[in-house]
Amino acid sequence: MTVERGVRLMAGVMVLLSLALAHFLSPYWLWLAVFVGLNLLQSAFTNWCPAMSIFRAMGMKDAGCGAR
């Protein structure tokens, strides 16, 4: 798995988790989905987000390095 796919996977899981928690526990959990969305938005412009650094430290490779 590449860093880029890992970021998309984690973002999707976090949004779905946020929606489930908001449905079953409290609507305040929707703020987690807002945070994830804003983080994805800023990463579209800067090509960096904290999860990318964590995934690289875990040994994941970037997509541009011939990974498939």
N, CA, C and O atoms as a GROMACS GRO file, in nm:
protein
  272
    1MET      N    1   0.085  -0.118   0.000
    1MET     CA    2   0.000   0.000   0.000
    1MET      C    3   0.090   0.123   0.000
    1MET      O    4   0.194   0.127   0.066
    2THR      N    5   0.047   0.223  -0.074
    2THR     CA    6   0.123   0.347  -0.081
    2THR      C    7   0.073   0.446   0.023
    2THR      O    8  -0.034   0.429   0.081
    3VAL      N    9   0.152   0.550   0.045
    3VAL     CA   10   0.115   0.655   0.140
    3VAL      C   11  -0.017   0.721   0.099
    3VAL      O   12  -0.104   0.745   0.182
    4GLU      N   13  -0.031   0.748  -0.030
    4GLU     CA   14  -0.151   0.816  -0.078
    4GLU      C   15  -0.276   0.730  -0.056
    4GLU      O   16  -0.380   0.781  -0.015
    5ARG      N   17  -0.265   0.602  -0.085
    5ARG     CA   18  -0.380   0.513  -0.061
    5ARG      C   19  -0.409   0.500   0.088
    5ARG      O   20  -0.525   0.492   0.128
    6GLY      N   21  -0.304   0.498   0.169
    6GLY     CA   22  -0.323   0.490   0.313
    6GLY      C   23  -0.396   0.611   0.368
    6GLY      O   24  -0.482   0.599   0.455
    7VAL      N   25  -0.362   0.728   0.316
    7VAL     CA   26  -0.429   0.851   0.360
    7VAL      C   27  -0.576   0.848   0.322
    7VAL      O   28  -0.662   0.882   0.403
    8ARG      N   29  -0.606   0.806   0.199
    8ARG     CA   30  -0.746   0.799   0.156
    8ARG      C   31  -0.823   0.695   0.237
    8ARG      O   32  -0.939   0.717   0.273
    9LEU      N   33  -0.760   0.581   0.264
    9LEU     CA   34  -0.824   0.477   0.343
    9LEU      C   35  -0.854   0.528   0.485
    9LEU      O   36  -0.965   0.510   0.536
   10MET      N   37  -0.755   0.589   0.546
   10MET     CA   38  -0.774   0.639   0.682
   10MET      C   39  -0.882   0.748   0.686
   10MET      O   40  -0.964   0.751   0.778
   11ALA      N   41  -0.882   0.838   0.589
   11ALA     CA   42  -0.981   0.945   0.585
   11ALA      C   43  -1.122   0.887   0.570
   11ALA      O   44  -1.215   0.930   0.638
   12GLY      N   45  -1.137   0.790   0.482
   12GLY     CA   46  -1.268   0.728   0.464
   12GLY      C   47  -1.317   0.658   0.589
   12GLY      O   48  -1.434   0.670   0.626
   13VAL      N   49  -1.228   0.586   0.655
   13VAL     CA   50  -1.264   0.517   0.779
   13VAL      C   51  -1.302   0.619   0.886
   13VAL      O   52  -1.400   0.599   0.958
   14MET      N   53  -1.227   0.726   0.897
   14MET     CA   54  -1.256   0.827   0.999
   14MET      C   55  -1.390   0.896   0.974
   14MET      O   56  -1.463   0.923   1.069
   15VAL      N   57  -1.423   0.924   0.849
   15VAL     CA   58  -1.552   0.988   0.818
   15VAL      C   59  -1.666   0.892   0.851
   15VAL      O   60  -1.765   0.933   0.912
   16LEU      N   61  -1.654   0.765   0.811
   16LEU     CA   62  -1.760   0.669   0.842
   16LEU      C   63  -1.773   0.647   0.992
   16LEU      O   64  -1.884   0.634   1.043
   17LEU      N   65  -1.660   0.641   1.062
   17LEU     CA   66  -1.663   0.628   1.207
   17LEU      C   67  -1.731   0.749   1.271
   17LEU      O   68  -1.811   0.734   1.363
   18SER      N   69  -1.699   0.867   1.222
   18SER     CA   70  -1.759   0.989   1.273
   18SER      C   71  -1.910   0.988   1.254
   18SER      O   72  -1.985   1.026   1.344
   19LEU      N   73  -1.956   0.944   1.137
   19LEU     CA   74  -2.100   0.938   1.111
   19LEU      C   75  -2.168   0.836   1.203
   19LEU      O   76  -2.277   0.862   1.254
   20ALA      N   77  -2.106   0.722   1.223
   20ALA     CA   78  -2.165   0.620   1.311
   20ALA      C   79  -2.171   0.671   1.455
   20ALA      O   80  -2.272   0.653   1.522
   21LEU      N   81  -2.064   0.734   1.502
   21LEU     CA   82  -2.063   0.786   1.637
   21LEU      C   83  -2.164   0.899   1.655
   21LEU      O   84  -2.228   0.910   1.760
   22ALA      N   85  -2.180   0.982   1.552
   22ALA     CA   86  -2.279   1.089   1.559
   22ALA      C   87  -2.420   1.033   1.563
   22ALA      O   88  -2.507   1.086   1.632
   23HIS      N   89  -2.443   0.926   1.490
   23HIS     CA   90  -2.577   0.865   1.488
   23HIS      C   91  -2.610   0.800   1.621
   23HIS      O   92  -2.722   0.815   1.672
   24PHE      N   93  -2.516   0.727   1.678
   24PHE     CA   94  -2.544   0.649   1.797
   24PHE      C   95  -2.515   0.721   1.929
   24PHE      O   96  -2.577   0.690   2.031
   25LEU      N   97  -2.423   0.817   1.929
   25LEU     CA   98  -2.384   0.879   2.056
   25LEU      C   99  -2.419   1.027   2.066
   25LEU      O  100  -2.499   1.068   2.150
   26SER      N  101  -2.358   1.106   1.978
   26SER     CA  102  -2.378   1.251   1.989
   26SER      C  103  -2.347   1.317   1.855
   26SER      O  104  -2.251   1.278   1.788
   27PRO      N  105  -2.426   1.416   1.816
   27PRO     CA  106  -2.398   1.486   1.690
   27PRO      C  107  -2.266   1.564   1.691
   27PRO      O  108  -2.218   1.606   1.586
   28TYR      N  109  -2.210   1.583   1.809
   28TYR     CA  110  -2.081   1.653   1.815
   28TYR      C  111  -1.969   1.575   1.746
   28TYR      O  112  -1.866   1.632   1.711
   29TRP      N  113  -1.989   1.445   1.725
   29TRP     CA  114  -1.888   1.365   1.655
   29TRP      C  115  -1.876   1.406   1.508
   29TRP      O  116  -1.779   1.369   1.443
   30LEU      N  117  -1.973   1.482   1.456
   30LEU     CA  118  -1.963   1.529   1.318
   30LEU      C  119  -1.845   1.625   1.300
   30LEU      O  120  -1.796   1.644   1.189
   31TRP      N  121  -1.800   1.685   1.411
   31TRP     CA  122  -1.683   1.772   1.402
   31TRP      C  123  -1.558   1.695   1.360
   31TRP      O  124  -1.467   1.752   1.301
   32LEU      N  125  -1.554   1.566   1.390
   32LEU     CA  126  -1.443   1.484   1.343
   32LEU      C  127  -1.444   1.474   1.190
   32LEU      O  128  -1.339   1.484   1.127
   33ALA      N  129  -1.561   1.456   1.131
   33ALA     CA  130  -1.573   1.454   0.985
   33ALA      C  131  -1.533   1.589   0.925
   33ALA      O  132  -1.469   1.594   0.820
   34VAL      N  133  -1.570   1.698   0.992
   34VAL     CA  134  -1.531   1.831   0.946
   34VAL      C  135  -1.378   1.844   0.949
   34VAL      O  136  -1.318   1.894   0.854
   35PHE      N  137  -1.316   1.800   1.057
   35PHE     CA  138  -1.171   1.807   1.068
   35PHE      C  139  -1.103   1.726   0.958
   35PHE      O  140  -1.006   1.773   0.897
   36VAL      N  141  -1.152   1.606   0.932
   36VAL     CA  142  -1.093   1.522   0.828
   36VAL      C  143  -1.109   1.589   0.692
   36VAL      O  144  -1.015   1.591   0.612
   37GLY      N  145  -1.227   1.644   0.665
   37GLY     CA  146  -1.249   1.712   0.538
   37GLY      C  147  -1.159   1.833   0.519
   37GLY      O  148  -1.105   1.854   0.410
   38LEU      N  149  -1.143   1.912   0.624
   38LEU     CA  150  -1.054   2.029   0.614
   38LEU      C  151  -0.909   1.987   0.596
   38LEU      O  152  -0.834   2.051   0.522
   39ASN      N  153  -0.870   1.879   0.662
   39ASN     CA  154  -0.734   1.830   0.648
   39ASN      C  155  -0.710   1.780   0.506
   39ASN      O  156  -0.603   1.806   0.449
   40LEU      N  157  -0.806   1.711   0.447
   40LEU     CA  158  -0.793   1.668   0.308
   40LEU      C  159  -0.787   1.788   0.213
   40LEU      O  160  -0.713   1.786   0.114
   41LEU      N  161  -0.866   1.889   0.243
   41LEU     CA  162  -0.867   2.009   0.159
   41LEU      C  163  -0.730   2.079   0.161
   41LEU      O  164  -0.678   2.116   0.056
   42GLN      N  165  -0.674   2.096   0.280
   42GLN     CA  166  -0.544   2.163   0.286
   42GLN      C  167  -0.435   2.076   0.225
   42GLN      O  168  -0.339   2.128   0.168
   43SER      N  169  -0.448   1.944   0.236
   43SER     CA  170  -0.345   1.857   0.178
   43SER      C  171  -0.350   1.858   0.026
   43SER      O  172  -0.250   1.829  -0.040
   44ALA      N  173  -0.466   1.891  -0.032
   44ALA     CA  174  -0.476   1.903  -0.177
   44ALA      C  175  -0.391   2.019  -0.228
   44ALA      O  176  -0.340   2.014  -0.340
   45PHE      N  177  -0.376   2.123  -0.147
   45PHE     CA  178  -0.298   2.239  -0.188
   45PHE      C  179  -0.152   2.229  -0.147
   45PHE      O  180  -0.064   2.279  -0.217
   46THR      N  181  -0.124   2.166  -0.033
   46THR     CA  182   0.014   2.161   0.018
   46THR      C  183   0.083   2.028  -0.009
   46THR      O  184   0.205   2.018   0.007
   47ASN      N  185   0.007   1.925  -0.048
   47ASN     CA  186   0.059   1.791  -0.070
   47ASN      C  187   0.125   1.736   0.056
   47ASN      O  188   0.223   1.662   0.048
   48TRP      N  189   0.072   1.771   0.172
   48TRP     CA  190   0.123   1.721   0.299
   48TRP      C  191   0.010   1.717   0.401
   48TRP      O  192  -0.073   1.807   0.408
   49CYS      N  193   0.009   1.611   0.480
   49CYS     CA  194  -0.078   1.604   0.596
   49CYS      C  195  -0.007   1.519   0.701
   49CYS      O  196   0.081   1.440   0.666
   50PRO      N  197  -0.042   1.532   0.828
   50PRO     CA  198   0.029   1.458   0.932
   50PRO      C  199   0.028   1.307   0.911
   50PRO      O  200   0.125   1.240   0.945
   51ALA      N  201  -0.080   1.254   0.857
   51ALA     CA  202  -0.087   1.109   0.834
   51ALA      C  203   0.020   1.062   0.736
   51ALA      O  204   0.070   0.950   0.749
   52MET      N  205   0.056   1.145   0.639
   52MET     CA  206   0.159   1.107   0.543
   52MET      C  207   0.293   1.084   0.613
   52MET      O  208   0.364   0.989   0.582
   53SER      N  209   0.326   1.170   0.706
   53SER     CA  210   0.451   1.154   0.781
   53SER      C  211   0.450   1.027   0.864
   53SER      O  212   0.551   0.957   0.874
   54ILE      N  213   0.335   0.998   0.924
   54ILE     CA  214   0.323   0.877   1.007
   54ILE      C  215   0.335   0.752   0.920
   54ILE      O  216   0.405   0.658   0.957
   55PHE      N  217   0.267   0.751   0.806
   55PHE     CA  218   0.272   0.635   0.718
   55PHE      C  219   0.411   0.614   0.661
   55PHE      O  220   0.456   0.501   0.645
   56ARG      N  221   0.481   0.723   0.629
   56ARG     CA  222   0.619   0.709   0.580
   56ARG      C  223   0.709   0.653   0.689
   56ARG      O  224   0.797   0.571   0.661
   57ALA      N  225   0.689   0.697   0.812
   57ALA     CA  226   0.768   0.644   0.925
   57ALA      C  227   0.740   0.495   0.947
   57ALA      O  228   0.825   0.422   0.996
   58MET      N  229   0.618   0.451   0.909
   58MET     CA  230   0.584   0.309   0.921
   58MET      C  231   0.641   0.227   0.806
   58MET      O  232   0.630   0.104   0.807
   59GLY      N  233   0.700   0.294   0.708
   59GLY     CA  234   0.764   0.222   0.599
   59GLY      C  235   0.688   0.218   0.468
   59GLY      O  236   0.731   0.151   0.374
   60MET      N  237   0.576   0.289   0.459
   60MET     CA  238   0.501   0.292   0.333
   60MET      C  239   0.576   0.377   0.232
   60MET      O  240   0.644   0.473   0.269
   61LYS      N  241   0.563   0.342   0.106
   61LYS     CA  242   0.630   0.413  -0.003
   61LYS      C  243   0.533   0.509  -0.072
   61LYS      O  244   0.412   0.491  -0.068
   62ASP      N  245   0.590   0.612  -0.134
   62ASP     CA  246   0.510   0.706  -0.211
   62ASP      C  247   0.471   0.643  -0.345
   62ASP      O  248   0.542   0.556  -0.395
   63ALA      N  249   0.360   0.686  -0.402
   63ALA     CA  250   0.312   0.630  -0.528
   63ALA      C  251   0.407   0.661  -0.643
   63ALA      O  252   0.415   0.584  -0.739
   64GLY      N  253   0.478   0.772  -0.636
   64GLY     CA  254   0.568   0.810  -0.744
   64GLY      C  255   0.696   0.730  -0.752
   64GLY      O  256   0.776   0.750  -0.843
   65CYS      N  257   0.717   0.638  -0.658
   65CYS     CA  258   0.840   0.560  -0.652
   65CYS      C  259   0.826   0.426  -0.722
   65CYS      O  260   0.901   0.333  -0.694
   66GLY      N  261   0.731   0.414  -0.813
   66GLY     CA  262   0.712   0.289  -0.886
   66GLY      C  263   0.633   0.185  -0.808
   66GLY      O  264   0.631   0.069  -0.848
   67ALA      N  265   0.570   0.222  -0.700
   67ALA     CA  266   0.491   0.128  -0.621
   67ALA      C  267   0.358   0.104  -0.689
   67ALA      O  268   0.298   0.196  -0.745
   68ARG      N  269   0.311  -0.018  -0.683
   68ARG     CA  270   0.180  -0.051  -0.738
   68ARG      C  271   0.114  -0.152  -0.654
   68ARG      O  272   0.001  -0.193  -0.684
   0.00000   0.00000   0.00000
